[in-house]
Amino acid sequence: MKLRIATYNIHKGVSAFGRKARIHGIKAAIDLLDADLVFLQEVQGQHDYHAEIHTRWPEIGQHDFLAGDSHEVAYGMNAVYEHGHHGNAFLSRFPITSSINYDVSDHAYEQRGILHTAIRVEGVDVHCFVIHLGLFAVSRRRQVQALINEIKNSLPPNAPLIIAGDFNDWSKGLSQTLYQQLGVIEAFDVEGHHGSSPVTLRGIRSLFSQPRSIHARTFPAGLPWLCLDRVYLRGFKVEHAEVLGGAPWTSLSDHVPIVVTLNLLPPPG
């Protein structure tokens, strides 16, 4: 079974400091992706101030607006303030069988959550986690450990996993922990990557190591050089992975999206 998925931090659907509404452009761009599953971060479920100052601001939450009639949707509210709230969202063309949002806030100044949804794909339960981790390394380590503990304690050991979102991990330090603890790969690991990177002697040698992380550069959108956004997988084979740059993506958010085509592997044994 082939799946096309995307992960994207939409910067609350507005430009810097909220001067311009970009949510309609974001919806049009996401629709063009034709993705079966979309992992979204910084989604505003409500923002009374933006609704007041921007014409055509959606009358429904951004998660419902972006889902439209084509996808089911789950929303995890993380940050709550006087004029509204925002969090993570998950859009799915497959039935969402369950959804729960875990509060993994590490301190009072950053409200963070992990949205866990289960979907049914050809009779198989696939567990999807939308991630937006904190800005401090110590927070990210604790939040990833909370994710690992939840997966190990509540899911079968070989359950198919998709963990995607904004990891804020510019040092790439979290990957080895996830590899070792959950048995995942990342979409841009050498053995699964089919992007446009040139073939080099170093790249050929790396095929004999397990695995070599070459995470995609997704931030800032105008000239991406930090590898903040990731897609980790278990129970899938990566057919193609790419970062989307250029128009319209450089003008919609401070991140650019990742799109991955996957094949669901048959259950082991």
N, C-alpha and C positions, 0 to 999 in steps of 0.2 A: 504494500500500500504506500503510495507516494503522497507526501505532504509538503506544502509550501508554507513556510512560516516567516514571520518578520518580528523584529524587536525594535522599538523606537521610543526615545524620550522626547515628548512633544512640547516641553517647556511651557506647559499650561495653556497651550494654544494661543499665546500672545508673543509679541516681540519683547525685547529688553525693556524692563520697567513697565510693561503692559501698555505701551503707547499704541500699538496696532494689534487688531485681532487677526490671527492667522488660522483660526480653527476651521474655516471653510476650505482654505487651501490645503490644510492638512488632511481633511476628509477626502477631498478629491484625489490627492496623491496616494493615500492609503487605499482607496478604492481601486486605483490603477495597479497597485501591487498584486491584486488578485490572490491574496494570501488566505489559506485555510485557517490559520491561527495567527493572531497578532498580539504581541506582548507589549503593553504600553505603560510608560511611566510619566509622572507629573501630569496626571489627568484631573481636570477640575470637575468635581461632581456638582459644585455650586460656587458661584462668585458673584455676589450681588453688585459689587462695584463695577466689574466689567460689563455685566448685563445692563447697567445703567448708562455707561458712557459709550459703549460700542453698538452701532446699529447692526441689526441682523444677528445679534448674539443668540445662540441657541436657547430655546425656552426649556430644554431638558438638559440633564447632565451631559458633559462631553462624552462620557462612556457610552451612553445610549445614542447620542447623536452620531458618533463614529461607527457604531455597530449597524445602525440603520435597520433595514429589513433583511439583510443578507447574513447576519451573524447573530448568534446568541452572545450574551455579555455577562461578565462578572466584574464587580468593582470592589476594591479594597480601600476604604477610607483611612488615610493615615494622619494627615495634618489637618487640624480643625482650628478655625479662627473666626473672628466675629462676623465676617462677611461671607464665609463659605468654608470649603474644604477641598482637598485634593488627595490623590493617592495613585494606586496602580489599577490597571484594567486589563481584561483578557477578552478578546473577541474570538469566537469559534464558529465554524460552519458545522461542526459536529455537536451532538447533544452534550451539554454540560450536566454531568450527573451529580456533582457536589462542588461546593466552593466554601473556603474559609480563609479569613485574613488573620495573620499572626502579627501582633505588635512586637517588633524587635527594636524599638527605640532604646538607645543606649544612654541618652541623657535628655534633659528637658528642652534643649535647643534644636534638636533634630527629631522629628517624628517620622519613623520608618516602619514599613511593614513588608511582609512577604505574603503574596496572594497565591493560594494553592487551589487549583481547580483540577477536577478529574473529568476527562472526556471519554467517550466510548467510540473506538475506531475498529470497525470490523470485528466486534465482539471482544476487543482487548481494551482494558482500562489503561489509559495513558495519563500520567500525572504531570501537570504543568505548573511551574512556579514562576511568577513574575517578581523580579527582584529590583529593588532600588536601595543600595547600601549607603552607609554614612560616609562623611567626608574625612573621618579620622581612622587611621589604620587599626587602632585598637578596637574601635567600634565595629569595623568591618569583620575583623577576626571573630568577634563574639557573635555577630549576626550570621556569619557563615556557619559557625559551629551550631547555632540554634537551628539552622536549616538542615544540617547534617543529622542532628539528633532527631528532628521530626521525621525525616525520611527513614532513618534506620528503625525508629520505634513504631512507626505507624504503617509502613508499606512493606509488601513482600520484597525480599532481597533482590529479585530480578525484574521488578516492575519497571516498565519503560518510563523514562524521565525526559522532560525538556525543562531546563532551568535557563531563563533568559531575562536580560534586562541590563540596567545600568549598575555596574559593580563599583564604580568610582575607584577602581584598583589600578592606578597608573603604574604601580611598581610590578604588576602581574604576580604578586606574591600569593594570591589565593588559589591559583590553579592547581598547584601540587597537592594542596590539602584536599581539594575536591576530587582530583584524580585518585588519590590514595584511599580516601574514605568512602567514596560512592562508586568508583569504577566507571566514571564518565569520561568522555572525550569532549574537546571543544571544537566547534564547527570549523575553525581555521587551523587545527593541528595538521601537520604536514601530510599524514597518511590519509586524511579525509578531505583535504583542500583541493578544489578544482578551480581556483581563481586564476588571475592573470599574472601571478608572480613569476619572474623569469626563472628558468632552470639553471642552477649553479652547482659547482662541485660540492659546496657546503650543503646545499639543499639535498643533493643525492645522498651524501653521507648521513644526513639527518634521518633518512628513511629507515636506517638501521637502529635508531634509538626510539624509545617508547616513553611517552610521546614528546615531540618538540613543539612548544607553544609559540605560535606566531600570530597572536591575536590581532584582529583588525583594528585599524585606527579610525575612530569615529568622532573625535572631539578635538577642537571646535569645528563646526560644520564648514566654515569657509576654508580652512586649511587643516584637516584632521591630522593630529600627530600623537594623541593620547588614545590608548586602547581601553576605553572605559566600558564599552558595551560588549557583552559576551552571549554565546549560546552554548550551553553544556548539555550533553546528550548521553543517554543510556538506552540500549535496545533499538538503536537506529543506525543506519549507514548514511553518511553524507554524500549526496550526489553532486551538489554544487553549493558554494557559499560566496556571497559577494557583499561589498559595501556599496551603497548607492550614493554617488556624489553628483555634483553639477546641479543644474536646474531640474526641478524646483527646490530640491532638498536644501541647498545652501541658504535659502531665504525663509525657511519655515520654522526652524528650531536651531538650537545651539549644538545639537547632535545630528548625525546622519544615521539612517536606519541600516540594519543588517537584514538580508534576506537569504534564507537557506532552504534548499530542496532536500528532503529526507525520504528515505525508504524505511518503513517499519519492518524490523526483522522478525522472523518467526520466533515464538517462545523457545528458550533453550530446553533441550531434553525431549 
